[in-house]
C-alpha cells in the first residue's frame, strides 16, 4: 500500500517533455513554496487515465488557488506522455517514471497490470510545503479515481 500520512515524501527528479524539450521536474522545487499534489496513474492513452488528467486539467485553477502544484507521474516515456497530453489538451505537468523508482519509493508500484508488466497504481498524495505527506490514497483498482474532494479539502486545511 501507499506511503502513509505523516511520512516524509521521497524527493524525485523526473523528466517531462514539453514544447521546449525535456526538463526536470522535482518535488523539492516546491518545498518551502507551495503544496504539491502528486498523482500516479498507470498508463497514458487509456480511458480512465485520460478522463482523470482531463478533469484535473479542467480544474487546474482550483489547485493553484489553493497554493498547490499538480504533478502527474506514470511509467510511460516522456515522449509518449507529451503526445498523449497534446492529443487530449492535458496541460498539467506529467513526469516520466520510466525506471519505476518513484512508484517504488511511494510504494504504489503494481507488479502486473493485465499482463502488461509493472506500472504505477492509481494513487494521490498531498505533500505540504515541508515535504510531509498530508493525504495518501491508492485506489482499490486502477479503474477507480482518487477522491478529489478529499484532496481539495486537505489542501484547504493546509492554507
C-alpha positions in Angstrom: 0.0 0.0 0.0 1.0 3.6 -0.5 3.1 5.6 2.0 1.1 6.8 4.9 0.2 10.3 6.1 2.9 11.9 8.3 5.7 10.2 6.2 8.4 12.4 4.7 7.7 12.3 1.0 10.6 10.8 -1.1 12.1 13.5 -3.3 12.2 12.8 -7.0 13.6 14.4 -10.2 11.9 13.1 -13.3 11.8 14.1 -16.9 8.9 15.9 -18.5 8.6 16.7 -22.2 7.0 19.8 -23.5 7.3 22.2 -26.5 10.6 23.4 -25.2 12.1 19.9 -24.9 13.0 17.8 -21.9 13.1 19.3 -18.5 13.5 18.1 -14.9 10.5 18.0 -12.6 11.5 17.8 -8.9 9.3 17.7 -5.8 12.0 19.6 -4.0 11.4 22.6 -6.3 8.1 23.2 -4.4 9.4 22.8 -0.8 9.0 25.9 1.3 6.9 27.5 -1.5 3.7 25.5 -2.2 1.9 22.3 -1.5 2.1 19.6 -4.1 -0.5 17.1 -5.4 1.3 14.0 -6.8 -1.0 11.8 -8.9 0.3 8.4 -10.0 -1.6 6.9 -12.9 -1.0 3.6 -14.8 -0.7 4.4 -18.5 -1.2 7.2 -21.0 -3.7 6.6 -23.8 -6.1 4.7 -21.6 -9.7 5.7 -20.9 -9.7 6.2 -17.1 -6.2 7.9 -17.1 -7.3 10.2 -19.9 -10.5 11.1 -18.0 -8.6 11.8 -14.8 -6.0 14.0 -16.3 -8.5 15.9 -18.5 -10.7 16.5 -15.4 -7.7 17.7 -13.4 -6.6 20.0 -16.2 -10.1 21.5 -16.3 -9.9 22.2 -12.6 -6.3 23.3 -12.5 -7.0 26.8 -11.4 -8.7 25.4 -8.3 -5.5 23.8 -7.3 -3.4 26.9 -8.0 -5.9 28.9 -6.0 -5.1 26.6 -3.1 -1.4 27.3 -3.5 -0.8 23.8 -4.9 1.1 22.5 -7.8 0.0 19.2 -9.5 2.4 16.7 -10.9 1.2 13.5 -12.6 3.5 10.6 -12.9 3.4 7.4 -15.0 5.9 4.8 -16.2 5.4 6.0 -19.8 8.3 7.7 -21.7 8.2 11.5 -21.7 7.7 11.4 -25.4 4.6 9.2 -25.2 3.3 11.4 -22.4 3.7 14.5 -24.5 1.9 13.0 -27.5 -1.0 11.9 -25.2 -1.1 15.3 -23.5 -1.2 17.2 -26.8 -3.9 14.8 -28.3 -6.1 15.4 -25.2 -5.3 19.0 -24.3 -3.8 18.0 -21.0 -1.9 20.9 -19.5 -0.8 19.6 -16.1 2.8 18.7 -15.6 3.3 15.0 -16.5 6.6 13.3 -15.4 8.1 10.1 -16.6 9.0 7.4 -14.1 10.3 5.1 -16.8 12.6 3.3 -14.4 9.8 2.9 -11.9 11.9 4.1 -9.0 9.5 6.8 -7.8 6.5 4.5 -7.8 8.6 2.0 -5.8 9.6 4.7 -3.3 6.0 5.8 -2.8 5.0 2.1 -2.5 2.5 2.3 -5.4 4.1 0.0 -8.0 1.8 -2.8 -9.2 3.6 -6.0 -10.1 1.4 -6.6 -13.1 -1.5 -4.9 -14.8 -3.5 -7.2 -17.1 -0.3 -8.9 -18.3 1.4 -5.7 -19.3 4.0 -5.8 -16.6 4.6 -3.4 -13.7 3.0 0.0 -13.7 2.2 2.5 -11.1 -1.2 2.1 -9.3 -3.7 5.0 -9.4 -2.7 7.0 -6.3 -2.8 10.5 -4.9 -0.7 12.3 -2.4 -0.9 15.8 -0.9 2.5 16.9 0.2 2.9 20.0 2.3 5.5 22.8 1.9 7.7 21.0 4.4 7.7 17.8 2.3 5.4 15.7 4.6 2.6 13.6 3.2 -0.7 15.0 4.5 -3.1 12.9 2.3 -2.4 9.5 0.8 -4.8 7.3 -1.3 -4.3 4.3 -3.5 -7.5 3.4 -5.3 -8.7 -0.2 -4.9 -8.4 -0.8 -8.6 -6.8 1.2 -11.5 -10.3 1.8 -12.8 -11.3 4.0 -9.8 -10.4 7.6 -9.5 -9.0 9.2 -6.3 -11.3 11.3 -4.1 -10.6 14.7 -5.4 -13.0 16.4 -3.0 -11.0 15.0 -0.1 -7.7 16.2 -1.8 -9.1 19.7 -2.2 -10.4 19.7 1.4 -6.9 18.7 2.7 -5.3 21.5 0.6 -7.8 24.0 2.0 -6.9 22.9 5.5 -3.2 23.5 4.8 -3.7 27.1 3.8 
